[in-house]
Amino acid sequence: MVAMKVVIAGGHGKIALRLSRLIAERHERPSGLIRKPEHEADLIAVGAHPVIFDLESGTAAELAAHLEGADAVVFAAGAGPGSGAARKDTVDRGGAVLLADAAELAGVCRYLMVSSIGADERPTPDHDEVFAAYLTAKKAADDDLRSRDLDWTVLRPGALTDHSGTGEVRLAEHTGRGSVPREDVASVLLALLDAPGTAGLSLDLVGGDTPIADAVAAVAR
């Protein structure tokens, strides 16, 4: 297999670090976009190349310079717990849109989006303001990506856990609610990178009983 150059936005997140390690184990070196220099060591430890870039203040042209020569980008960034509604928009939506703009400028066609199960649903009155803003931002980011002439795949994991991955999942356009270990999310992302036939698909991901390679092969066109 030809070595692939992958740039991961949100490079210090748990899923991103796991994905970076998996890519590095194939003797490829991913790049991870991070805001804080103190996170550089964590990326280096898993075999990734750290790139300091703030998705909330940088421009598409500046980001495109970091994407030159990349084969794929992965959006795994998020405002994270404790952030307010405003940052759900600037990171979860704005950062994803910025990465898509930069990918187009740099000529990078493959884009994997880490979204959230239920992102296509409208917030309900029982959702608090921040979670409603999160769902709204995720849906807007997904819709923006789907409108572009990129080889995109939207992956919508269920509730994320830190349990050890099982290597078995349920992956489909709609799965119903469920949870999934972050380790398995990272493994599915790696499999999607190797499966161009999954471009143009929006997929829910929860724990299941199908080996990841088989689950991805089953949905690929």
N, C-alpha and C positions, 0 to 999 in steps of 0.2 A: 504493500500500500504506500502511495506517495505521502510524504510527510505533509501535514496540514498545519497552517498557521492560523491560530484562533485567538481573538481578542475578546476578553470577558469583562463586561461592565459590571461594577459591583464586585471587584475581584477579591475583596476581603470577606465577603459573606460566606456562610458555612457551605452552601451548595457550590459556590464558585471555587472555593479552596479544594473541595472534593473533586470537582471536575478538573481543575488544574492538575491535581495529582494524577488522575487517571490519564490525562493527555500526556503528562511528562513521563509516565511509566511506559508509554509507547515510543519514547525517545524523540518526542516532539516538545517544543517549548512554547507554552501558551503565554500570552501577555494578560495581565490583570490591571484594570483601571482602578485606582484608589485615590481617595482624597488626602489621606494623612500619611506623611513619610514614616511614621512609627509603625505602619503596617507592612512596610517593605520586607522586613525579615520573615514575616509569616508566609508571604508569597514565595520568596526565595527558598524557604524550607520545603515547599511542596514542588519545587522545580519550575516555578513560573517567573516571568520577567515583570517586575512591577513598573507601572507607568503612572506618574502623578498627574491626575486630571480630575477637575471638579465638574461634574455633569450639570451643576446648577449655575455655574458662572462662565464656563468655557463656550466657545463658538463651534459651529459645525465644521468650519474650515480648520480650526486648531485641532479638533478631534480627528478629522480626516487624515491629517498628517501622521497620526499614530496608527492609522489603519492601512497605510500603504503596504501593498503586498500581502494582505491578509486574505485567507480563503473563506473565513466565516467570522461573524460576531455573535456573541451571546449576551443578551440583556438579563442579568441576574441581580440588578441593583434594586434597592428599596429604601425608603426613608427609615424603616425599622420601627421597633416598638418604642413608645414614648414620644414619637414625633407627632406634630399636630396636623390638622387637615391641610394647611397650606403646603407643607412639605410632601404630603402624599401627591399633590399635583405637580410640584416642581421636580420631584425625583421620579416617582412611579409613572407619571405621564410624560413630563417634560424631558426627563433624561432618556426615556425610550425613544421619543420623537427625535431628539438630538442625535442619538446613535444612528437612527435610520437615515437622517439627513446626511450625516458624515459618511455612512456606508455608501450612499448613492454618489457622493462626491468622490470617494476613493475607489469606486468601482467594485465594491464588495457586495456580491449578490446574496450570499447565504446569511440569514438572520434567524436566530432562535430566540424566542421570547419566553421568559419564565413569567407566566401570568398567575392566575389563581382560579381554582374551581369556583364557579358561580359568578365570574367576572362579567358574563353576559347578562346577568340579571340586574334589574334595577334595585337600588336600596329600598328597604321597607321602613315604615315608621318605627319599628322596634330596634333598628340599627342606630348606634350612637353616631354623633357627627363625624368622628374621625374614621370609623369603619365605613360609613357611607361615602366619605370622600375617597377612601382607599378603593372601594369597588368602582366608583365613578372614574377615578384616575386609571385603573387597570383596563376598564372597558374602553376608555378613550384611546389609550395606548394601543390596545389590540386592534381597534377599528382603524386607527391611523396606519398601522403596519399592513393590515389586510388590503388597504387601498393602494399600496405601492407595488411597483413592478420589481419586486425582490423575490428571491426564493425563500419565503418566510415559513416558519412553523411556529405556531403558538402552543405552548405546553402549559396546561392548567392543573397543577398539582392540588391534591386535597390538603387537609390539615397536616402540616409538616411536623415530623417527630425526629428526635435524635437517636432513635433506636438503631441498632445495626441493620444494614440492608439485608433483605432476603434474596434479592436477585429475581424476584417474581412479582409481577404487577398486573394491574388491569389498565389497559390503555385503549381509549375509544373516544369517539366524538362526544359521547355523553356516558358517564359511568355511574352517576349518582354520587352522593356524598361518601367520604371515607378519609382515611389518613394514609400517609406514605412516608417512609423514612427519607431524610435528606440524601442519604447515601444512594438510595435507589433512584431518586430524582437525577442526581449527577450521572449515574450510569445510563439512564434513559437519554439524557442530553448527549452523552458520548455516542450512543447508538444512533441517535437522530442525525448527528453530524456526519455519520458514515452512510446515511440513507437518504440520498437526494430525492427519492420517490416520496418522501414525507413533506416536501415543499407544498405549500398551499393548504395545509391541514391545521385545524384547531383541535387539540386533543386533551381530554381530561385524563388524569393519572391518579390512581389510588392503589393501595396494596391489593394483591391478587394472587393467582396461582399459575400465571403464565410466565415462563422465563423471558427476561427482557428482550433478548435477541429475537425470540419468536413473536413477542407482542409488537415490536417495531416492524418486523417483516410483514405481519398480518395487516397492518394499516397502510404500509407503503404502496404507492400506486405503481 
